[in-house]
Amino acid sequence: MFRFFKINDPYRLIVIFVLALLIKLPFFINNSAYFAMHHWLTVGEAMQSGRLYLHIFDSLAPLASFAYRLVVLLFGKSVLALHISGTLLMVIQAVIFNNLTINNKVYAQNTYLPAFVYLIFSSVHYSLSVFSPAQLGMTFILLAFGRLLAHVEFRAKRDEQIMGIGLLIGVAALFFLPYIFFLPIVWLILLLFTNTLRRRYFILMITAVLPLLVSLTYHWLVLDSIGYYIRNFLIPSLAVALPAGGQLWQHFGLFLPLLLGWLLGLLTMPKQRRLNNYQYRLVQLFFVTGVLSLFILTFTVADVATGLTLLVPVAAFFATHLFYLLKRPLTDLVVSFLFVALCLLISYDSAFVVAGWANKIASKTKVAPELVALIKDKRIMVLGDKPQLYQYGTLATPFYNWALARPVVDNLTYYDNLVFIKESIDRYQPEVIIDYDFTWRRFVYHLPELAGQYEQVRPFVWVSKK
């Protein structure tokens, strides 16, 4: 199978596209989803009539939320639309990665094997190709990395090259904020592998931060919601996610193909006889990138499965070196079959529980049928940490992320908080209110007029009298 892609023929990309569709076909048919996908669609739907961070308390990045707003506008709250969009983006990223290797002479030969390997590694867990914020941002990280390799290879003495790298990292951060931590990775690479002037490090920092500053200024001067932007987006997104580090061993099965590809590819370096000094330096460069990416994944990414996106380019780089060494047809066939089978087994297991390796990642929320019947297609307000209920109805409250809502709902003695709650209820006019946190009665105590607008129909559930 590898031999088929070890040919410099652009038509191999058509085969890669067809393979991507075939790999994802079971997910299309089964309409597989985990909670984060419903989360993105819920925020996208709410943004049709409200502003993120002010009217919707959530830490989703600005450009990612705009992408989901567009998806909902075109296709509704369709999980299938996310799967198809993510598959197309996966193919585009595989092409970008392949062009990156060819344009920068990463390997001794120019073929479409890197695109195939990238595609298979991107399929190791279905959350890697569902149009996630991490996947969206990775597109720009790959483009930035291509410019970085060009700078390392040609020692380009142009400020525009450095500015382009910084801007691409900044745009990626507006899709997935932890990508801003690629800035020190780039600094370290420039320090170790180039003689870049000091002022260009400063240019890189300014251009990387510029998109975030533009977004910050827009929310400050145009939307007048700078406080909500900082509290609901910047602070939660940059918080150190220590629990994610503890999940790495628990979900080791998901990392296995990526780590094997990385490690085995690295061990084959002494046998790579056709590489020049520049290509050996790239091996060091990708190794440093992989180690620092693991650090980012461990401490800044709460969702381990989504965070695997960070390791795909590194694993694809080293594994491709390994697969180039396979010369005998039978060895090539056996290894390629085992490689694809292992990655796809883990991928399908994460959704369909084939072998039970990754069943803890797939999130299937269970809601009582009678409650589903009550809230189906209704405007609902959930008071408590039960965001999964919104996949059955429409968000009718700013308090979507309950952790971000706590400072408001737990401090009802502040007049501004009461005004905000009253204006939000008047704005959204929820048809059903479900209280898992014993909060509604406190709302009614401080805002007595709410008592006449809703009636209790079952424990902790109120419906509008209108």
N, C-alpha and C positions, 0 to 999 in steps of 0.2 A: 504493500500500500504506500509506503514511503517513497518507493522508486517512482511511482506515478507522479509525485509532486516534485521530484528532483530534476525537473525539466523546466527550463526557462520559457514557458509557454503561458501567455496571459489567459488563454481559455481555461486553464486550470481553476481560475477564479469562479467560473460558472459551476464547476463541480463542487467547489467549496460552498457556494451559495445553496446548491441543492442539498448537500450534506447537512448544512445548518437547518434547513427546513425539515429534513427527515429526522434529525436528532430531536428537534423540538416538537415534532408532530404529536407525540403522546400527550404533551402538556397542552397543546392546542385543543385536542379532542376532549381531554379530561377537565379542561378549564382549571388546572391546578393553581392554587394561590396560597400564599401565607399571609399573615396579618399585615405585614408592611405594605403589601400591594393594595389592600383595602384602605390602609392609612393614607397612601398617596392619592388615591382616587377620592377619598372623603375630603381631603384638603383641596384638591382640584375642583370638586363640586362646590364647596363652600366659597371658593374664591370667585365664583361667578357673580356673587352678590356681596362679598365682603373682602376686606383687606387682611392679608396675612400679618400676624403678630399683633395687630390692633383688634380686629374682629374675630380672629382665629388664633388662639394661643397654641402655637406649635413651633418647633425648632427647625422645620424643613427649610432648606436653603432657598434664596430668592429665585434663581434661575430654574432650579428643579421644580419649585412650586408652579412657576409659569408654564413649564413643560406639561405638568399634570393638568393644569387648568385647560391647556389646549387639547389634551387627550380627551378630557371629559366633554369639552365643547364639541368635539368632532364625533366622538364615539360613545359618549355617556360613561357611566361607571363600569367600563368593560375591562375585565381581567384579561380577556383574549387580546384586546388592543395593546396592553402592556407586553404580553408575550410576543406578539408579532413585531412591535416596535423594537423591543429588546433584541430579538433575533436579527433584524436588519442592522441594528447598531453593532451587534457582535461581529457580523460579517464586515462591516465598514472598518471596525477596529482591527480586525485580522488583516485587512488590506493595508491599512495605515502602518501596522507593525511590519508587514512584509516589505513595503516600500522603504520604510526606515532602514531595514537591514540592507537593502540593495543600494540605496542612495549613499549610504555611509560605509559601504564595503565591510559590513560586519562579518560576513563569512567569506570563505575562499571561493565560493561559487554563488551565482545568483539564480535562485530557483523560487518556487512557491511553497516549499516545505515549511518555512516559518509561519506562513498564514494558516496552513493546515494544523500545525501544532498549537498555535494560539487559539484556533477555533475549538479544538478538543479540550484544551485546558479551561477555556471559558465555559465549557459545558459540564465541568466537574460537579457543579451544584446549580440547580435551575435558578436560584436567586441571582446568579452572576449575569443573567441575560434576560432580565425582566424590566428593563428600562428604569433601573434604580438610580438614585442620585450618584452613587459611586460609579456606576457604569457610564452615566452621562458625562461626569467629570473626567473619567479616564480617557475619553476621546481627546481632550485638550492636553492631558498629561503626556499622552503618546506623541502628540504634535510637538509639545515642548521638548520632549526627550529626543526627537529627531533633530531639532535645531541644536540641542546640546551636543549630540554626537558630531554634528557637522562642525561645531566650534572646536571640539576636541581634536577632530581629524585634521582640519585645515588651519587651526590656530587663527581663525578669522579675527581680524583686528577691526571689527565694525561694531559700533554701539547698537545698531539696529538689530543685530543677531541677539544680543543680550536682552534688549528691550522686548523682543518677540517672545523669548523664553519666559520672562517675567510676566508679561501680559497673559500668556496662555495659562500659567500657573494660577494667576489671579482669577481668571474666568472659571477655571476648574473648581476653585474654592467657592465660587458662587453657586455651584451645583452641589458640592460636598465639601464643607468647610475644612475637615481634617487634611485635605490636599494642600493647604497652605503650608503644612509641615514638610512638603517637598522642597520648599525654598532652602532650608539649611542643607538638604541633601545635595542640591545643585551647587550651593556654596562649597561644600566639601569636595565635590567632584572637580570643580574649577580649581580649587586649591591644590588638589593632589595631582591632577592630570594636565593642567595648563599653566601658562604664565600670565594669566589674565591680570590686567591692571587693577589696582585697588579701587579706582573710581567706578569701575564696571560692576563691582560687588554692590556698591551703593545704588547704581542705576538698576540693577536687578531687583533689589529690595523695593525701591520706589515703584517700579512698574508692576511688581507682583502685588503690592498693597493697593495700587491705584484703583482696580475694579471694586475692591471692598470699600474704599473711601468714596467712590462715586455712589455706590449703593447706600452707604451710610448718609451721605449728603442728601440723596433723594428722599430718604425716609425722614430726614430732619427738616429740610426746607420746603419740600413739596407736599409730603404726606403728614408732616407734623406729628410723627410717631416715633421719634428717636429713642425714647425711653423703652417702649415696647420692643423695638428692634434689638436693642442691646440686651434686654432682660430675657426675651423669648427666643432669640436666635444666637447672638454672639456668645453669651455666657454658657448656655447649655451645650452648644456645639463644640466649644473649645475645652469643656470640662474633661478632666482626666477620667477615662472610663476603666478604672481598675478591675471591675468585675469581668470585663472582656478578656483580660489576661488569664483569668482562672478558667475560662471556657476553652482555651486553646487545646488543652489536653483532653477535655471532655469530648471535643469534636475532632479528634486527631484523624479520624477516618476521612474527613473532608480535605485535610491538608496532605494526606498521604501521596496522591499523584503529583501534586505540585512540588513537595519536598523531595520525592524520589527523582523527578525530572531535574531538579536543581542539583541535588547531590551527585547523582550518577553522571550528569553532564560535566560537573566540575571535576570529577575523578578521571574523566577521559582527556582532560587537557594535555597531559604529557604525551598522549598519542596523536595529538593534532599537529601533524608535521607541516602542513601547508599554510599555517597562520604566520603572519608577519608580526613585527613588534607592536604596531598599532592595534592589531586585533587581539593580541595578548593583553594589552592595556585595557581594551574593552571588557575582557573577562574580569579584570580587577574592578573595573567601573561598575559592571552589573552586579558583582558580588557585594560591593559596598552598598549599592542601591537596595539589594535584597535584604541585607541585614538591617538597614535603617527602615525599610518598609515594614519589616517584622516588628520593629519598635513602635512604629505608628499604629499598626494593627493592634498591638497589645495594649496600648495605653490611651488611644484616642477614638477607637471604633467600637461602639457598643454591640453591633450586630456582626458576629464573627463570620457568618456565611457571606454577607455582603462585603465584608472587609477582605475576603479572599481576592477580590479584584486587584488589590495592590500587588499581589504576588504573581499574577498571571504573566506579565511581560518578562519578569526575571526567570520564571520556570521555563517559559517558551524559549528564551535565549539559550539557556544551558542544555535543555533537552534536544533542541535542534542540532547543537554540536554533537551530541551523542548519536543521533539518528543519521547524521552524515557519515559516520564511521561504518555503518552497516552496508557491506558490499555484496554479500551473498544473498541471492533471491529468497531462499528458504528462511534464513535468519531475519531478513527484512520483513517477510510476511508474518512470521511468528511474533516478533517483537511488536510490530504495528498492531496486530490483532490484540495482544495482551494490553497494550497501551490504551487503545480505544475501548476495549471491554472494561478495564478497570475504571476509567473515567466515567463511562456511561452507566456502569453498575451503581456507582456512588451517586451519580446524578439522579437516576430513576429511583434509587432507594430513598433519597431525600424527600421525594414526593409520594411514591407509591409503596414504600416500605418493602422492598424486594428481599433484602437480607437483614434488615434491622440495624444497619450500621449508622444511619443518619436520621432515624425517626424522631429524634429529639429536636431537630431543626425545623421540620415541617410543622407548621402551627395550624391546627384545626380547632377553631373555637366552637364550643357547644353552647347553644342558647335554648332555653325552654321553648317548645313549639307555641305554647299559649302566649308567651311574651313576644315571640316573633310575629304572631298574628296581630297583636295589639299595636306594634310599632311599624309594621311593614308599610313602606312608602309614606311614612308620616314625618313631620318635623319633630325631632325629639331632642330633649336636653337630658343628658346623663350626668348626674352629680356623683362623681366617684371615678375610680380608675377602671372603667369598663368601655374603652373606646371601640371594642369589637362590635358593639351594638349598632354602631353607625353604618355598618355595611348593609343593614336592613332598612335604614331610614335616612333622613336628611339631617345633617348637623344644624341645630337651631340654638346654638350657644357659642360664645367665645371660648368656653372652658373645655376645649377638646383635650389638651394635654393636662391632666389633673395635677401633675407636679408643678407645672407653670401656673396653674390657677390657684394654688394654695395661698400665696401671699394676698390674694384678693378675698377669697371666700372665708379665710380664717381670721380676717381683720374687718369685721362688719361694724366696728365702732368708728371707723374712718368714714366720714361723709362722702368723700370722693369714690370710695369703693361701692357704697350703696347706690350712688347716682349711676355708676358704671353698670351695675347689675340691673337696675331698673330700666335703663336705656337699652341694654342688651335684650332683655325680655320683651320690651315693646318693639324692638327692631325685628327680632326673629319670630316672635309669637309662636313658641313651641306648642305643638298639639299634645305631646306626651312628655311628662317629666318623670324620670326614674332616679330615685335617690338612694344610692348605696352608701352614702357617707353621713347620713342624718343631717343634711345641710338645708333642705328645703324648709323645714320648720323654722330654722333660724332666719332664713330669708323672709318668711311670712311674719315673724315676730318684729323684724325691723322695717318691713314694708307691708303693713296690714292690708293694703289694697289688693295684694296678690291673692289673698284668701278668697275673694269673691270671683276670681277669674278661673280657678281650677278646683276640681273635686277629686277626692281620693276614691279609686275604684278597686284597689287591691293594696296590700301592704307595700309601702314605699313607691307606689305608682299613682300619679295624678294626671288627669286629662283635662283639656280645656273645655269650659262650659259653652264656648261659642260653637 
